[in-house]
């Protein structure tokens, strides 16, 4: 069998490929090494198509890993990345509307205010929104509302305005637990500026959580300007239910809370000690 009749099989796809002729490139009347010869089309036993596919898959894996790291950084850790998704959210009659509004949230056209007691899933839902929007390549900022003043304070006026402008420009801005942290005149003023600017520029994509209804928030702040702005901007949805964090936690006397957060039967006795 002569060289030009040789056929190789790709180790991956098993496609048969004949050797190919590499035209001679002359240098001083002599062909350069590797030219003017018959050569296999395989590299490392793989055909060009399989090599290209493997390279594409490798790049996709690298991009997926890079995206994962960016999402973990955005959400603040492995736990919210692992747990705060729409798929892991437990839908109940008390939170179904909030779940549906969150799942269907359109950051280009909507703002959302979710309120309810601790442990009913507010943060879970808004982090799931943030994750989805970030994976859709939108710019997302997540901020515990109590840290807002700290992010802006102790800057010169130019830097202070630049920090406020970043919150205004974010395509998705999540303010978690509004009313749950330090409430100062400065932090309220910063929040008012951000809300006013986003509203005046028709910037949607604001998502807020709070333990308080907007009426309760106004009473807590002793000022209704921020709640008034929010009610004009946002869909307001209440979540009802028991604190899921307390379910299964032991109470005094060995009783445990059931899924509703109420006291249930005593915890099962431990087995005999070994040793």
MARVO-843364 format. One line per field, with one value per residue (C-alpha): x, y, z; residue number from 1; residue in one letter. Coordinates in steps of 0.02 Angstrom, whole numbers, plus 50000, padded with zeros to 5 digits. Layout:
REM MARVO-843364
x X / ... .
y Y / ... .
z Z / ... .
resi NUM / ... .
resn a / ... .
REM end
This chain:
REM MARVO-843364
x 50000 / 50072 / 50070 / 49934 / 49812 / 49827 / 49668 / 49657 / 49508 / 49472 / 49478 / 49327 / 49202 / 49280 / 49267 / 49388 / 49500 / 49628 / 49799 / 49815 / 49950 / 50046 / 50111 / 50297 / 50364 / 50532 / 50676 / 50836 / 50764 / 50732 / 50562 / 50543 / 50527 / 50349 / 50302 / 50291 / 50234 / 50076 / 50018 / 49883 / 49739 / 49732 / 49816 / 49838 / 49722 / 49581 / 49508 / 49499 / 49311 / 49329 / 49474 / 49370 / 49223 / 49334 / 49406 / 49231 / 49175 / 49332 / 49296 / 49115 / 49171 / 49292 / 49157 / 49035 / 49165 / 49203 / 49017 / 48995 / 49134 / 49058 / 48885 / 48957 / 49044 / 48883 / 48778 / 48909 / 48955 / 48932 / 48776 / 48664 / 48732 / 48684 / 48518 / 48439 / 48366 / 48189 / 48201 / 48238 / 48103 / 47962 / 47800 / 47654 / 47485 / 47560 / 47705 / 47639 / 47600 / 47772 / 47853 / 47757 / 47793 / 47977 / 47989 / 47908 / 48000 / 48049 / 48193 / 48168 / 47989 / 47954 / 48001 / 47955 / 47930 / 47917 / 47872 / 47832 / 47902 / 48073 / 48103 / 47964 / 48083 / 48101 / 48290 / 48282 / 48171 / 48265 / 48432 / 48355 / 48299 / 48473 / 48555 / 48441 / 48467 / 48656 / 48662 / 48566 / 48715 / 48627 / 48722 / 48664 / 48699 / 48644 / 48652 / 48585 / 48486 / 48568 / 48737 / 48681 / 48739 / 48905 / 48938 / 48925 / 48982 / 49158 / 49184 / 49212 / 49061 / 49120 / 49150 / 48986 / 48891 / 48983 / 48933 / 48751 / 48757 / 48816 / 48660 / 48552 / 48629 / 48622 / 48505 / 48450 / 48466 / 48421 / 48397 / 48374 / 48289 / 48241 / 48202 / 48299 / 48464 / 48524 / 48403 / 48492 / 48447 / 48597 / 48551 / 48371 / 48433 / 48545 / 48403 / 48285 / 48409 / 48430 / 48243 / 48204 / 48339 / 48287 / 48105 / 48140 / 48247 / 48117 / 48244 / 48156 / 48240 / 48225 / 48190 / 48164 / 48128 / 48068 / 47986 / 47868 / 47722 / 47745 / 47626 / 47726 / 47889 / 47825 / 47779 / 47949 / 48044 / 47930 / 47931 / 47822 / 47927 / 48023 / 47870 / 47771 / 47903 / 47909 / 47721 / 47722 / 47863 / 47837 / 47722 / 47694 / 47676 / 47658 / 47730 / 47642 / 47697 / 47802 / 47989 / 48059 / 48225 / 48143 / 48065 / 48149 / 48248 / 48245 / 48147 / 48164 / 48123 / 48176 / 48023 / 48051 / 47961 / 47863 / 47863 / 47739 / 47856 / 47746 / 47805 / 47787 / 47833 / 47993 / 48150 / 48185 / 48300 / 48481 / 48551 / 48665 / 48837 / 48974 / 49146 .
y 50000 / 50170 / 50318 / 50417 / 50271 / 50268 / 50297 / 50336 / 50318 / 50457 / 50388 / 50493 / 50491 / 50343 / 50436 / 50370 / 50506 / 50479 / 50555 / 50723 / 50794 / 50943 / 51042 / 51075 / 51243 / 51266 / 51355 / 51354 / 51222 / 51108 / 51078 / 51135 / 50995 / 50932 / 50992 / 50893 / 50740 / 50643 / 50673 / 50607 / 50727 / 50667 / 50753 / 50645 / 50520 / 50648 / 50725 / 50915 / 50917 / 50826 / 50938 / 51093 / 51022 / 50983 / 51159 / 51235 / 51128 / 51174 / 51360 / 51336 / 51248 / 51388 / 51518 / 51421 / 51412 / 51597 / 51639 / 51530 / 51623 / 51792 / 51739 / 51675 / 51842 / 51936 / 51835 / 51839 / 51656 / 51474 / 51451 / 51579 / 51517 / 51339 / 51373 / 51533 / 51479 / 51475 / 51286 / 51264 / 51386 / 51299 / 51373 / 51387 / 51475 / 51618 / 51651 / 51592 / 51766 / 51830 / 51679 / 51705 / 51892 / 51858 / 51720 / 51832 / 51990 / 52102 / 52215 / 52328 / 52370 / 52327 / 52365 / 52249 / 52271 / 52108 / 52118 / 51997 / 51927 / 51848 / 51678 / 51676 / 51679 / 51862 / 51858 / 51689 / 51761 / 51922 / 51831 / 51712 / 51865 / 51941 / 51779 / 51757 / 51937 / 51926 / 51767 / 51863 / 51985 / 52128 / 52236 / 52188 / 52265 / 52181 / 52283 / 52256 / 52416 / 52448 / 52466 / 52599 / 52747 / 52661 / 52639 / 52826 / 52905 / 52974 / 53021 / 53190 / 53261 / 53200 / 53022 / 53025 / 53072 / 52940 / 52807 / 52862 / 52864 / 52683 / 52631 / 52734 / 52659 / 52477 / 52382 / 52281 / 52352 / 52239 / 52322 / 52187 / 52213 / 52395 / 52462 / 52324 / 52414 / 52581 / 52719 / 52886 / 53049 / 53027 / 52852 / 52906 / 53054 / 52941 / 52817 / 52958 / 53023 / 52850 / 52816 / 52988 / 52974 / 52799 / 52853 / 53014 / 52920 / 52782 / 52657 / 52496 / 52344 / 52394 / 52250 / 52286 / 52173 / 52226 / 52160 / 52307 / 52357 / 52530 / 52605 / 52521 / 52581 / 52760 / 52747 / 52672 / 52807 / 52946 / 53005 / 52950 / 53016 / 52854 / 52740 / 52859 / 52849 / 52659 / 52638 / 52741 / 52639 / 52460 / 52313 / 52277 / 52094 / 52021 / 51851 / 51758 / 51607 / 51545 / 51568 / 51417 / 51437 / 51386 / 51227 / 51074 / 51176 / 51103 / 51192 / 51181 / 51007 / 50921 / 50969 / 51019 / 51139 / 51065 / 51135 / 51271 / 51330 / 51264 / 51153 / 50968 / 50802 / 50781 / 50744 / 50558 / 50488 / 50464 / 50288 / 50216 / 50290 / 50187 / 50180 .
z 50000 / 49952 / 50070 / 49981 / 50001 / 50190 / 50290 / 50476 / 50593 / 50719 / 50897 / 50947 / 50803 / 50709 / 50544 / 50411 / 50340 / 50200 / 50212 / 50124 / 50014 / 50081 / 49932 / 49929 / 49983 / 49904 / 49983 / 49882 / 49766 / 49914 / 49995 / 50174 / 50302 / 50314 / 50139 / 49979 / 50076 / 50119 / 50299 / 50413 / 50448 / 50628 / 50775 / 50926 / 50846 / 50827 / 50669 / 50646 / 50680 / 50846 / 50897 / 50858 / 50957 / 51106 / 51102 / 51095 / 51243 / 51340 / 51314 / 51367 / 51526 / 51564 / 51534 / 51646 / 51786 / 51768 / 51773 / 51927 / 52017 / 51970 / 52030 / 52195 / 52217 / 52176 / 52298 / 52435 / 52454 / 52410 / 52517 / 52428 / 52261 / 52308 / 52395 / 52329 / 52163 / 52097 / 52084 / 52270 / 52329 / 52421 / 52356 / 52479 / 52471 / 52572 / 52454 / 52285 / 52218 / 52269 / 52187 / 52025 / 52018 / 52053 / 51923 / 51792 / 51845 / 51698 / 51751 / 51601 / 51648 / 51831 / 52010 / 52153 / 52341 / 52440 / 52623 / 52762 / 52925 / 52945 / 52867 / 52736 / 52586 / 52536 / 52521 / 52433 / 52298 / 52268 / 52260 / 52133 / 52032 / 52043 / 51989 / 51839 / 51783 / 51805 / 51702 / 51568 / 51566 / 51655 / 51779 / 51954 / 52124 / 52286 / 52444 / 52620 / 52642 / 52811 / 52724 / 52602 / 52704 / 52741 / 52554 / 52525 / 52689 / 52716 / 52534 / 52455 / 52361 / 52191 / 52253 / 52349 / 52192 / 52092 / 52218 / 52210 / 52020 / 52018 / 52113 / 51996 / 51839 / 51894 / 51779 / 51931 / 52107 / 52253 / 52423 / 52553 / 52722 / 52706 / 52879 / 52965 / 52992 / 53061 / 53011 / 52998 / 52914 / 52800 / 52743 / 52711 / 52608 / 52504 / 52475 / 52429 / 52299 / 52223 / 52214 / 52144 / 52010 / 51957 / 51949 / 51855 / 51727 / 51707 / 51770 / 51816 / 51894 / 52077 / 52197 / 52383 / 52531 / 52702 / 52859 / 52848 / 52740 / 52665 / 52795 / 52934 / 52854 / 52852 / 53036 / 53080 / 52984 / 53047 / 52866 / 52721 / 52576 / 52542 / 52562 / 52450 / 52314 / 52329 / 52317 / 52158 / 52082 / 52138 / 52132 / 52317 / 52366 / 52540 / 52590 / 52729 / 52828 / 52972 / 52991 / 52898 / 52987 / 53151 / 53081 / 53157 / 53284 / 53461 / 53596 / 53783 / 53847 / 53687 / 53582 / 53402 / 53287 / 53143 / 52967 / 53018 / 53156 / 53296 / 53437 / 53395 / 53471 / 53567 / 53472 / 53454 / 53588 / 53545 / 53531 / 53664 / 53675 / 53598 / 53674 .
resi 1 / 2 / 3 / 4 / 5 / 6 / 7 / 8 / 9 / 10 / 11 / 12 / 13 / 14 / 15 / 16 / 17 / 18 / 19 / 20 / 21 / 22 / 23 / 24 / 25 / 26 / 27 / 28 / 29 / 30 / 31 / 32 / 33 / 34 / 35 / 36 / 37 / 38 / 39 / 40 / 41 / 42 / 43 / 44 / 45 / 46 / 47 / 48 / 49 / 50 / 51 / 52 / 53 / 54 / 55 / 56 / 57 / 58 / 59 / 60 / 61 / 62 / 63 / 64 / 65 / 66 / 67 / 68 / 69 / 70 / 71 / 72 / 73 / 74 / 75 / 76 / 77 / 78 / 79 / 80 / 81 / 82 / 83 / 84 / 85 / 86 / 87 / 88 / 89 / 90 / 91 / 92 / 93 / 94 / 95 / 96 / 97 / 98 / 99 / 100 / 101 / 102 / 103 / 104 / 105 / 106 / 107 / 108 / 109 / 110 / 111 / 112 / 113 / 114 / 115 / 116 / 117 / 118 / 119 / 120 / 121 / 122 / 123 / 124 / 125 / 126 / 127 / 128 / 129 / 130 / 131 / 132 / 133 / 134 / 135 / 136 / 137 / 138 / 139 / 140 / 141 / 142 / 143 / 144 / 145 / 146 / 147 / 148 / 149 / 150 / 151 / 152 / 153 / 154 / 155 / 156 / 157 / 158 / 159 / 160 / 161 / 162 / 163 / 164 / 165 / 166 / 167 / 168 / 169 / 170 / 171 / 172 / 173 / 174 / 175 / 176 / 177 / 178 / 179 / 180 / 181 / 182 / 183 / 184 / 185 / 186 / 187 / 188 / 189 / 190 / 191 / 192 / 193 / 194 / 195 / 196 / 197 / 198 / 199 / 200 / 201 / 202 / 203 / 204 / 205 / 206 / 207 / 208 / 209 / 210 / 211 / 212 / 213 / 214 / 215 / 216 / 217 / 218 / 219 / 220 / 221 / 222 / 223 / 224 / 225 / 226 / 227 / 228 / 229 / 230 / 231 / 232 / 233 / 234 / 235 / 236 / 237 / 238 / 239 / 240 / 241 / 242 / 243 / 244 / 245 / 246 / 247 / 248 / 249 / 250 / 251 / 252 / 253 / 254 / 255 / 256 / 257 / 258 / 259 / 260 / 261 / 262 / 263 / 264 / 265 / 266 / 267 / 268 / 269 / 270 / 271 / 272 / 273 / 274 / 275 .
resn x / x / x / x / x / x / x / x / x / x / x / x / x / x / x / x / x / x / x / x / x / x / x / x / x / x / x / x / x / x / x / x / x / x / x / x / x / x / x / x / x / x / x / x / x / x / x / x / x / x / x / x / x / x / x / x / x / x / x / x / x / x / x / x / x / x / x / x / x / x / x / x / x / x / x / x / x / x / x / x / x / x / x / x / x / x / x / x / x / x / x / x / x / x / x / x / x / x / x / x / x / x / x / x / x / x / x / x / x / x / x / x / x / x / x / x / x / x / x / x / x / x / x / x / x / x / x / x / x / x / x / x / x / x / x / x / x / x / x / x / x / x / x / x / x / x / x / x / x / x / x / x / x / x / x / x / x / x / x / x / x / x / x / x / x / x / x / x / x / x / x / x / x / x / x / x / x / x / x / x / x / x / x / x / x / x / x / x / x / x / x / x / x / x / x / x / x / x / x / x / x / x / x / x / x / x / x / x / x / x / x / x / x / x / x / x / x / x / x / x / x / x / x / x / x / x / x / x / x / x / x / x / x / x / x / x / x / x / x / x / x / x / x / x / x / x / x / x / x / x / x / x / x / x / x / x / x / x / x / x / x / x / x / x / x / x / x / x / x / x / x / x / x / x / x .
REM end
